[in-house]
Amino acid sequence: RSAFEASPGHVLVEADYVGAELAAMAWLSGDEMMIEHVRRNGLPDGNPEHYDIHSNVAVRAFRLECQPTKQALMGAGSGHLRSVAKTVVFGIAYGRGPRAIRRSALEEGTDLSVDEAQGVIDAIFDMYPKLRSFFDACRGRASHPGWLENVYGRRRRFHDRHDPDQRWRRENQAKNFPVQSLIADAISRSLDKLHSYRETDAGRGLGYRIVLQIHDSVVLEVPVHELRQVVDEVIPACLIDAVPIIPRQPDGTRVERGPYHFAIETEVFERWGIPLGDDELRGLEPPV
């Protein structure tokens, strides 16, 4: 049996934070428009309030005339531009400039010029101006005073803060740290909650187990008869309710916003990488 195949009588359940980097950047920067767009981005695609951030960035940056949805971009033959926008958004969170973003796009099969990459970056900061201010504040602290603190109180110190040759490197890391450490610490806390939930009255006797964690997602092996309880109760309790995000400034000062919570998407598998469809899920015993 493959290591990525559920045991007999079990299924694999992946719970994934929706747009984790987007959410972290919005909450930390305090950009009201981005916070609202992140909230709507976490809604199901079929919800009339759903807002696809990557599609909207692509339509704005490349001056497209189609609707800012994944389906409309695909229909217009511009689906690859949504992927470009997604690459740029995540590249910003990693401190990447237009040249590095162009290289990433080329690796994914899209020929993007440096000017086009810069145009997408500019479009994002035009849409969400407080995001630029937040990153500027993080970058400045890399040299003075040489440390930042994340929302959970963890600090990143720069012992080379007086070295001019390392300035670019440490400033990129300073932009990256609050976002990525928030996600890493949130998922670590979620794993702890998932582990200890089975010792609570609500979770005692449950037989699910943690089998894998990948960046901002968790994979559980779940007995089929527990599937609905794990998806409807355990995952929201451990990955959403138990992990409130209360923003802090880069110096660790709490701000009067939040708490915020990540949105979650779940998929169910018998074999890893092949999600079960609605009919297959309904065919499981007991029915879900």
RODO-2510 file (C-alpha; in nm, 4 decimals, decimal comma):
residues 288
     n   res          X          Y          Z
     1     r     0,0000     0,0000     0,0000
     2     s     0,1282     0,3462    -0,0939
     3     a     0,2246     0,5803     0,1893
     4     f    -0,0249     0,8231     0,0350
     5     e    -0,3197     0,5873     0,0404
     6     a    -0,5617     0,5796     0,3313
     7     s    -0,5828     0,2685     0,5474
     8     p    -0,8870     0,0444     0,4964
     9     g    -1,1945     0,2080     0,6460
    10     h    -1,0245     0,5496     0,6476
    11     v    -0,9917     0,8551     0,4242
    12     l    -0,7345     1,1321     0,4033
    13     v    -0,8611     1,4822     0,4820
    14     e    -0,6563     1,7872     0,3878
    15     a    -0,7396     2,1142     0,5610
    16     d    -0,5795     2,4137     0,3945
    17     y    -0,5684     2,7792     0,5002
    18     v    -0,7225     2,9809     0,2152
    19     g    -0,4885     3,2534     0,0845
    20     a    -0,2762     3,2479     0,3983
    21     e    -0,0158     3,4954     0,2717
    22     l    -0,2857     3,7304     0,1436
    23     a    -0,4647     3,7203     0,4778
    24     a    -0,1462     3,7748     0,6771
    25     m    -0,0453     4,0747     0,4647
    26     a    -0,3926     4,2277     0,4948
    27     w    -0,4241     4,1857     0,8709
    28     l    -0,0712     4,3013     0,9482
    29     s    -0,0836     4,6051     0,7205
    30     g    -0,4297     4,7099     0,8369
    31     d    -0,5349     4,7938     0,4808
    32     e    -0,9135     4,8042     0,5123
    33     m    -0,9806     4,7255     0,1473
    34     m    -0,7459     4,4269     0,1476
    35     i    -0,8937     4,2959     0,4734
    36     e    -1,2405     4,3068     0,3172
    37     h    -1,1167     4,1438    -0,0034
    38     v    -0,9467     3,8680     0,1969
    39     r    -1,2713     3,8019     0,3830
    40     r    -1,4582     3,7679     0,0546
    41     n    -1,1734     3,5682    -0,1035
    42     g    -1,2298     3,3048     0,1655
    43     l    -1,5934     3,2545     0,0666
    44     p    -1,6875     2,9640    -0,1636
    45     d    -1,6644     3,0342    -0,5369
    46     g    -2,0397     3,0083    -0,5744
    47     n    -2,1101     3,2737    -0,3107
    48     p    -2,2214     3,6007    -0,4762
    49     e    -1,9893     3,7912    -0,2404
    50     h    -1,6820     3,5923    -0,3429
    51     y    -1,3914     3,8133    -0,4557
    52     d    -1,0981     3,6572    -0,6420
    53     i    -0,7996     3,8736    -0,5509
    54     h    -0,5608     3,7215    -0,8055
    55     s    -0,8074     3,7632    -1,0912
    56     n    -0,8779     4,1236    -0,9957
    57     v    -0,5050     4,2024    -0,9795
    58     a    -0,4559     4,0451    -1,3247
    59     v    -0,7450     4,2367    -1,4813
    60     r    -0,6193     4,5640    -1,3360
    61     a    -0,2482     4,5146    -1,4060
    62     f    -0,2894     4,3936    -1,7656
    63     r    -0,5921     4,6144    -1,8455
    64     l    -0,8081     4,3192    -1,9446
    65     e    -1,1676     4,3680    -2,0507
    66     c    -1,3094     4,0442    -1,9074
    67     q    -1,4723     3,9948    -1,5692
    68     p    -1,2249     3,9451    -1,2817
    69     t    -1,2988     3,5775    -1,2254
    70     k    -1,0958     3,2647    -1,2870
    71     q    -1,3545     3,1325    -1,5321
    72     a    -1,3714     3,4576    -1,7295
    73     l    -0,9935     3,4801    -1,7567
    74     m    -0,9735     3,1216    -1,8777
    75     g    -1,2485     3,1880    -2,1318
    76     a    -1,0632     3,4927    -2,2614
    77     g    -0,7417     3,2942    -2,3018
    78     s    -0,5779     3,4920    -2,0197
    79     g    -0,5777     3,2325    -1,7452
    80     h    -0,1973     3,2399    -1,7381
    81     l    -0,2112     3,6071    -1,6365
    82     r    -0,3975     3,5116    -1,3195
    83     s    -0,1089     3,2751    -1,2433
    84     v     0,1310     3,5642    -1,3045
    85     a    -0,0633     3,7833    -1,0617
    86     k    -0,0561     3,5037    -0,8041
    87     t     0,3200     3,4653    -0,8493
    88     v     0,3690     3,8392    -0,7992
    89     v     0,1481     3,8570    -0,4891
    90     f     0,3334     3,5707    -0,3231
    91     g     0,6644     3,7101    -0,4473
    92     i     0,5971     4,0338    -0,2617
    93     a     0,5495     3,8354     0,0586
    94     y     0,8912     3,6776     0,0004
    95     g     1,0572     4,0106    -0,0696
    96     r     1,1083     3,9389    -0,4392
    97     g     1,1665     4,2191    -0,6859
    98     p     1,0533     4,2304    -1,0520
    99     r     1,3554     4,0385    -1,1852
   100     a     1,3099     3,7528    -0,9391
   101     i     0,9376     3,7460    -1,0135
   102     r     1,0118     3,7325    -1,3878
   103     r     1,2350     3,4291    -1,3285
   104     s     0,9571     3,2574    -1,1309
   105     a     0,7076     3,3277    -1,4097
   106     l     0,9448     3,1873    -1,6711
   107     e     0,9877     2,8706    -1,4651
   108     e     0,6095     2,8321    -1,4746
   109     g     0,6022     2,8781    -1,8517
   110     t     0,4956     3,2447    -1,8781
   111     d     0,7151     3,4954    -2,0576
   112     l     0,6889     3,8019    -1,8366
   113     s     0,9092     4,1059    -1,8836
   114     v     1,0663     4,2914    -1,5924
   115     d     0,8496     4,5949    -1,6735
   116     e     0,5353     4,3801    -1,6714
   117     a     0,6341     4,2280    -1,3379
   118     q     0,6873     4,5759    -1,1978
   119     g     0,3476     4,6783    -1,3378
   120     v     0,1767     4,4001    -1,1438
   121     i     0,3642     4,4992    -0,8270
   122     d     0,2529     4,8600    -0,8769
   123     a    -0,1075     4,7484    -0,9319
   124     i    -0,1082     4,5580    -0,6025
   125     f     0,0293     4,8526    -0,4059
   126     d    -0,2153     5,0877    -0,5799
   127     m    -0,5019     4,8634    -0,4718
   128     y    -0,3684     4,8235    -0,1184
   129     p    -0,1544     5,1293    -0,0292
   130     k    -0,1104     5,0409     0,3394
   131     l     0,0703     4,7250     0,2324
   132     r     0,3619     4,9308     0,1028
   133     s     0,3816     5,1265     0,4298
   134     f     0,3870     4,8050     0,6294
   135     f     0,6699     4,6547     0,4254
   136     d     0,8648     4,9820     0,4446
   137     a     0,8377     4,9724     0,8250
   138     c     0,9600     4,6113     0,8333
   139     r     1,2483     4,6863     0,5989
   140     g     1,3598     4,9830     0,8077
   141     r     1,3778     4,7781     1,1284
   142     a     1,6231     4,5350     0,9693
   143     s     1,9009     4,7902     1,0263
   144     h     1,7609     4,9886     1,3167
   145     p     1,7038     4,8542     1,5773
   146     g     1,7809     4,5240     1,4046
   147     w     1,4836     4,3096     1,5056
   148     l     1,1130     4,2516     1,4454
   149     e     0,8492     4,0759     1,6521
   150     n     0,5640     3,8700     1,5103
   151     v     0,2055     3,8403     1,6327
   152     y     0,2942     3,5588     1,8721
   153     g     0,5912     3,7394     2,0268
   154     r     0,8654     3,5589     1,8346
   155     r     1,1550     3,7830     1,7322
   156     r     1,3818     3,7844     1,4306
   157     r     1,7167     3,9485     1,5024
   158     f     1,9646     4,0757     1,2435
   159     h     2,3163     4,0440     1,3776
   160     d     2,4607     4,1825     1,0537
   161     r     2,2571     4,5043     1,0709
   162     h     2,5690     4,7225     1,0373
   163     d     2,6998     4,5396     0,7284
   164     p     2,6120     4,7447     0,4159
   165     d     2,6826     4,4475     0,1871
   166     q     2,4025     4,2501     0,3524
   167     r     2,1430     4,5252     0,3514
   168     w     1,9357     4,3933     0,0591
   169     r     1,9281     4,0416     0,2017
   170     r     1,8243     4,1411     0,5525
   171     e     1,5620     4,3885     0,4297
   172     n     1,3981     4,1152     0,2199
   173     q     1,4041     3,8808     0,5169
   174     a     1,2532     4,1533     0,7346
   175     k     0,9626     4,1923     0,4900
   176     n     0,9164     3,8169     0,4794
   177     f     0,9385     3,7369     0,8507
   178     p     0,6097     3,8781     0,9884
   179     v     0,4027     3,7140     0,7149
   180     q     0,5641     3,3719     0,6980
   181     s     0,6247     3,3380     1,0711
   182     l     0,2588     3,4201     1,1389
   183     i     0,1528     3,1335     0,9122
   184     a     0,4151     2,8941     1,0490
   185     d     0,3241     2,9676     1,4114
   186     a    -0,0497     2,9478     1,3401
   187     i    -0,0210     2,6057     1,1771
   188     s     0,2043     2,4844     1,4619
   189     r    -0,0577     2,5895     1,7154
   190     s    -0,3261     2,4217     1,5079
   191     l    -0,1311     2,0951     1,5088
   192     d    -0,1032     2,1137     1,8870
   193     k    -0,4792     2,1712     1,9128
   194     l    -0,5506     1,8792     1,6800
   195     h    -0,3270     1,6554     1,8900
   196     s    -0,4807     1,7574     2,2230
   197     y    -0,8431     1,7768     2,1014
   198     r    -0,8802     1,4010     2,1420
   199     e    -0,8258     1,4480     2,5165
   200     t    -1,1240     1,6825     2,5489
   201     d    -1,4808     1,5738     2,6198
   202     a    -1,5813     1,6629     2,2632
   203     g    -1,2970     1,4673     2,1049
   204     r    -1,2434     1,1746     2,3394
   205     g    -1,2518     0,8463     2,1522
   206     l    -1,1910     0,9929     1,8065
   207     g    -0,9493     0,7899     1,5969
   208     y    -0,8140     1,0436     1,3491
   209     r    -0,4402     1,0969     1,3317
   210     i    -0,2103     1,3636     1,1910
   211     v    -0,0083     1,2234     0,9005
   212     l     0,1380     1,5286     0,7264
   213     q     0,1817     1,9046     0,7416
   214     i     0,2697     2,1018     0,4286
   215     h     0,3265     2,4762     0,4766
   216     d    -0,0264     2,6033     0,5543
   217     s    -0,2148     2,2737     0,5298
   218     v    -0,2633     1,9644     0,7461
   219     v    -0,3454     1,6111     0,6329
   220     l    -0,5356     1,3783     0,8659
   221     e    -0,6212     1,0116     0,8315
   222     v    -0,9795     0,9789     0,9493
   223     p    -1,2029     0,6760     1,0059
   224     v    -1,4875     0,7016     0,7567
   225     h    -1,7522     0,7026     1,0293
   226     e    -1,5829     1,0107     1,1876
   227     l    -1,5477     1,2082     0,8648
   228     r    -1,8408     1,4441     0,9112
   229     q    -1,7521     1,5202     1,2730
   230     v    -1,3877     1,5874     1,1887
   231     v    -1,4726     1,8153     0,8942
   232     d    -1,7621     1,9998     1,0602
   233     e    -1,6387     2,0207     1,4199
   234     v    -1,2772     1,9235     1,4808
   235     i    -1,1062     2,1118     1,1982
   236     p    -1,2936     2,4421     1,2565
   237     a    -1,2339     2,4175     1,6316
   238     c    -0,8612     2,3509     1,5974
   239     l    -0,7596     2,5439     1,2851
   240     i    -0,9963     2,8417     1,3070
   241     d    -1,1424     2,9045     1,6524
   242     a    -0,8316     2,8066     1,8493
   243     v    -0,5950     3,0222     1,6419
   244     p    -0,7083     3,3859     1,6571
   245     i    -0,4772     3,6335     1,4841
   246     i    -0,4345     3,9566     1,6799
   247     p    -0,2074     4,1854     1,4745
   248     r     0,0997     4,3606     1,6060
   249     q     0,3178     4,6315     1,4650
   250     p     0,6694     4,5231     1,3613
   251     d     0,7970     4,6346     1,7041
   252     g     0,5541     4,3990     1,8777
   253     t     0,2996     4,6613     1,9839
   254     r    -0,0554     4,5267     1,9671
   255     v    -0,3024     4,7178     1,7540
   256     e    -0,6759     4,7663     1,7986
   257     r    -0,7827     4,5284     1,5222
   258     g    -0,9027     4,1735     1,5144
   259     p    -0,9001     3,9049     1,6175
   260     y    -0,9005     3,7579     1,2675
   261     h    -0,9365     3,3953     1,1637
   262     f    -0,8187     3,2060     0,8587
   263     a    -1,0724     3,0528     0,6235
   264     i    -1,0365     2,6788     0,5607
   265     e    -1,0823     2,4558     0,2567
   266     t    -1,1029     2,0779     0,2953
   267     e    -1,0618     1,7963     0,0456
   268     v    -1,1133     1,4256     0,0997
   269     f    -0,9039     1,1504    -0,0607
   270     e    -0,8742     0,7754    -0,0618
   271     r    -0,5536     0,8095    -0,2627
   272     w    -0,3438     1,1216    -0,2263
   273     g    -0,3833     1,3727    -0,5082
   274     i    -0,7193     1,2383    -0,6314
   275     p    -0,9982     1,4211    -0,4426
   276     l    -1,3254     1,2380    -0,4016
   277     g    -1,6185     1,3935    -0,5850
   278     d    -1,9588     1,4630    -0,4360
   279     d    -2,1032     1,1338    -0,5594
   280     e    -1,8095     0,9389    -0,4154
   281     l    -1,8442     1,1171    -0,0824
   282     r    -2,2138     1,0376    -0,0724
   283     g    -2,1258     0,6751    -0,1393
   284     l    -1,9134     0,6443     0,1720
   285     e    -2,0582     0,4613     0,4692
   286     p    -2,1980     0,6185     0,6735
   287     p    -2,3224     0,8761     0,4183
   288     v    -2,1784     1,2282     0,4489
***
